[in-house]
Amino acid sequence: MINLIMAAPDPIVLETDDRTPESALDSDEVRLTFEVHNLSIWYGDKRAIDSVTLNVPSNAVTSIIGPSGCGKSTFLRSLNRMHELVPGTRVDGSVLLLGENLYAPDVDPAIVRRRVGMVFQKSNPFPTMTIGENVTIGLKLNGVRDRKFLNERLEKSLRMAALWDEVKDDLHKAGTSLSGGQQQRLCIARALAVEPEVILMDEPCSALDPIATAKIEELIHELKKNYTIVIVTHNMQQAGRVSDYTAFFYLGRLIEFGPTSKIFSNPSDKQTEDYITGRFG
């Protein structure tokens, strides 16, 4: 990975938005992908999420911000039930995806995870697979065997991940042969290949250099035309650049949610202002 020396980032400058968070999401023009109602999550006796109610707009980027250990990643994983992979997890409340309760007794978590794709903090291409195999593995595991279909979806997914032109002649090479930023875009292509309805990203740029980070952020901007995206980030500059809405979490609770322009320029809660301005966190 190339280490670059860069000038200090400019202050976050956003267009002003006079709408309140409530009016922004109650508008008939705003379609909702997720409706989270009074969600609490425990790991054993520890409550990680405390009575969170939050609506996530469709075809927009929603950033989840807050200090380490505040429940950001747990909340993100609750949107596709991946947190349930941790033993001793208990959930109270509901998460609706396009009106369907993801926690209803008859809902298969595996189906939920196909509908809600996820990109992790550390890029994780399968080391024994080629670039092409990494992208199509989800389809193959779901029983797709048509080679023409697989090749078409492979190219489409890599194009959507802005990676096709860089790897189209090297599809037979190992996925781990790519640079860190390319590996992360490969993982995004893998998530896109099964055509999810939502993409979750858990600090997708934290291990990347500034140039690779810029490419991922450009990709996020393009993807929101077709997908709802929820991203966890510690980087306030990044939240300001990529997101339409921002939710601030602290100690497992949702403190404030609204348009990113309002959260960063005129937050309603003193705790939000203190975090945004670097007084704590």
JOHU-V325879 format. One record per residue. N is the residue number from 1. PHI is phi in degrees with one decimal (none if undefined). Layout:
BEGIN
n=N phi=PHI
n=N phi=PHI
END
This chain:
BEGIN
n=1 phi=none
n=2 phi=-84.5
n=3 phi=-93.4
n=4 phi=-110.3
n=5 phi=-95.7
n=6 phi=-123.8
n=7 phi=-67.9
n=8 phi=-59.2
n=9 phi=-66.1
n=10 phi=-70.3
n=11 phi=-59.0
n=12 phi=-68.4
n=13 phi=-122.9
n=14 phi=-126.4
n=15 phi=-65.5
n=16 phi=-73.9
n=17 phi=-142.5
n=18 phi=-82.8
n=19 phi=-71.0
n=20 phi=-78.3
n=21 phi=-55.7
n=22 phi=-65.9
n=23 phi=-68.2
n=24 phi=-63.7
n=25 phi=-100.0
n=26 phi=-87.4
n=27 phi=-62.0
n=28 phi=-64.3
n=29 phi=-79.4
n=30 phi=-95.1
n=31 phi=-88.6
n=32 phi=-104.9
n=33 phi=-89.9
n=34 phi=-114.9
n=35 phi=-126.4
n=36 phi=-101.4
n=37 phi=-120.3
n=38 phi=48.6
n=39 phi=-82.9
n=40 phi=-128.3
n=41 phi=-134.0
n=42 phi=-117.6
n=43 phi=-109.0
n=44 phi=66.9
n=45 phi=-91.3
n=46 phi=-91.5
n=47 phi=-89.8
n=48 phi=-91.3
n=49 phi=-126.7
n=50 phi=-122.7
n=51 phi=54.3
n=52 phi=-90.4
n=53 phi=-122.5
n=54 phi=-157.9
n=55 phi=-103.7
n=56 phi=-109.8
n=57 phi=-68.9
n=58 phi=-80.2
n=59 phi=49.0
n=60 phi=-146.6
n=61 phi=-105.8
n=62 phi=-110.7
n=63 phi=-94.4
n=64 phi=-108.0
n=65 phi=-121.7
n=66 phi=149.3
n=67 phi=-67.8
n=68 phi=-58.1
n=69 phi=79.7
n=70 phi=-91.3
n=71 phi=103.5
n=72 phi=-59.0
n=73 phi=-68.2
n=74 phi=-62.0
n=75 phi=-62.0
n=76 phi=-58.0
n=77 phi=-70.5
n=78 phi=-69.0
n=79 phi=-76.0
n=80 phi=-133.1
n=81 phi=65.1
n=82 phi=-72.8
n=83 phi=-63.4
n=84 phi=-67.7
n=85 phi=-70.7
n=86 phi=-85.3
n=87 phi=-59.5
n=88 phi=82.8
n=89 phi=-78.1
n=90 phi=-134.4
n=91 phi=-126.8
n=92 phi=-132.0
n=93 phi=104.7
n=94 phi=-142.7
n=95 phi=-128.1
n=96 phi=-100.1
n=97 phi=-107.6
n=98 phi=51.0
n=99 phi=89.3
n=100 phi=-101.3
n=101 phi=-73.4
n=102 phi=-69.5
n=103 phi=-105.5
n=104 phi=-64.4
n=105 phi=-58.4
n=106 phi=-92.7
n=107 phi=-91.8
n=108 phi=-84.9
n=109 phi=-56.9
n=110 phi=-63.8
n=111 phi=-67.8
n=112 phi=-57.9
n=113 phi=-72.4
n=114 phi=-76.8
n=115 phi=-76.3
n=116 phi=-122.0
n=117 phi=-76.5
n=118 phi=-140.6
n=119 phi=-119.2
n=120 phi=-95.1
n=121 phi=-59.8
n=122 phi=-102.8
n=123 phi=-58.7
n=124 phi=-136.1
n=125 phi=-63.5
n=126 phi=-70.0
n=127 phi=-67.2
n=128 phi=-93.6
n=129 phi=-113.6
n=130 phi=-73.8
n=131 phi=-57.1
n=132 phi=-62.9
n=133 phi=-65.3
n=134 phi=-60.4
n=135 phi=-74.8
n=136 phi=-94.2
n=137 phi=-59.7
n=138 phi=-61.8
n=139 phi=-64.9
n=140 phi=-65.3
n=141 phi=-66.3
n=142 phi=-90.7
n=143 phi=93.8
n=144 phi=-77.2
n=145 phi=-125.8
n=146 phi=-66.7
n=147 phi=-63.2
n=148 phi=-63.1
n=149 phi=-62.2
n=150 phi=-61.9
n=151 phi=-66.6
n=152 phi=-66.1
n=153 phi=-69.7
n=154 phi=-59.5
n=155 phi=-64.7
n=156 phi=-59.9
n=157 phi=-67.0
n=158 phi=-67.7
n=159 phi=-66.0
n=160 phi=-64.1
n=161 phi=-88.7
n=162 phi=55.7
n=163 phi=-125.6
n=164 phi=-55.9
n=165 phi=-63.8
n=166 phi=-84.7
n=167 phi=-125.9
n=168 phi=-58.7
n=169 phi=-96.2
n=170 phi=-128.7
n=171 phi=-62.9
n=172 phi=-83.8
n=173 phi=-80.1
n=174 phi=-65.8
n=175 phi=-60.6
n=176 phi=-74.8
n=177 phi=-79.1
n=178 phi=-80.3
n=179 phi=-69.4
n=180 phi=-58.2
n=181 phi=-66.2
n=182 phi=-66.4
n=183 phi=-61.8
n=184 phi=-67.4
n=185 phi=-69.0
n=186 phi=-63.4
n=187 phi=-66.2
n=188 phi=-66.1
n=189 phi=-60.9
n=190 phi=-61.4
n=191 phi=-66.8
n=192 phi=-72.7
n=193 phi=-60.7
n=194 phi=-89.8
n=195 phi=53.6
n=196 phi=-72.5
n=197 phi=-93.3
n=198 phi=-140.2
n=199 phi=-122.4
n=200 phi=-101.3
n=201 phi=-131.9
n=202 phi=-103.7
n=203 phi=47.2
n=204 phi=-69.1
n=205 phi=-113.2
n=206 phi=-64.1
n=207 phi=-103.3
n=208 phi=-108.1
n=209 phi=-77.4
n=210 phi=-59.0
n=211 phi=-68.3
n=212 phi=-65.0
n=213 phi=-60.7
n=214 phi=-61.1
n=215 phi=-67.0
n=216 phi=-64.7
n=217 phi=-65.6
n=218 phi=-61.8
n=219 phi=-64.2
n=220 phi=-58.1
n=221 phi=-60.3
n=222 phi=-72.0
n=223 phi=-67.2
n=224 phi=-67.2
n=225 phi=-64.6
n=226 phi=-118.8
n=227 phi=-134.8
n=228 phi=-87.2
n=229 phi=-124.4
n=230 phi=-120.3
n=231 phi=-127.9
n=232 phi=-93.9
n=233 phi=-148.1
n=234 phi=-91.1
n=235 phi=-90.0
n=236 phi=-63.7
n=237 phi=-60.9
n=238 phi=-65.4
n=239 phi=-57.4
n=240 phi=-66.9
n=241 phi=-78.2
n=242 phi=-101.0
n=243 phi=-101.9
n=244 phi=-92.5
n=245 phi=-131.3
n=246 phi=-135.4
n=247 phi=-117.0
n=248 phi=-103.4
n=249 phi=-106.7
n=250 phi=-151.1
n=251 phi=52.6
n=252 phi=81.8
n=253 phi=-112.8
n=254 phi=-81.8
n=255 phi=-87.4
n=256 phi=-157.8
n=257 phi=-144.7
n=258 phi=174.6
n=259 phi=-55.4
n=260 phi=-55.9
n=261 phi=-58.9
n=262 phi=-75.0
n=263 phi=-58.8
n=264 phi=-86.8
n=265 phi=-104.4
n=266 phi=-151.4
n=267 phi=-65.2
n=268 phi=-85.6
n=269 phi=-108.4
n=270 phi=-62.5
n=271 phi=-63.9
n=272 phi=-62.8
n=273 phi=-59.4
n=274 phi=-63.0
n=275 phi=-70.9
n=276 phi=-59.6
n=277 phi=-88.1
n=278 phi=83.5
n=279 phi=-73.2
n=280 phi=-153.5
n=281 phi=112.8
END
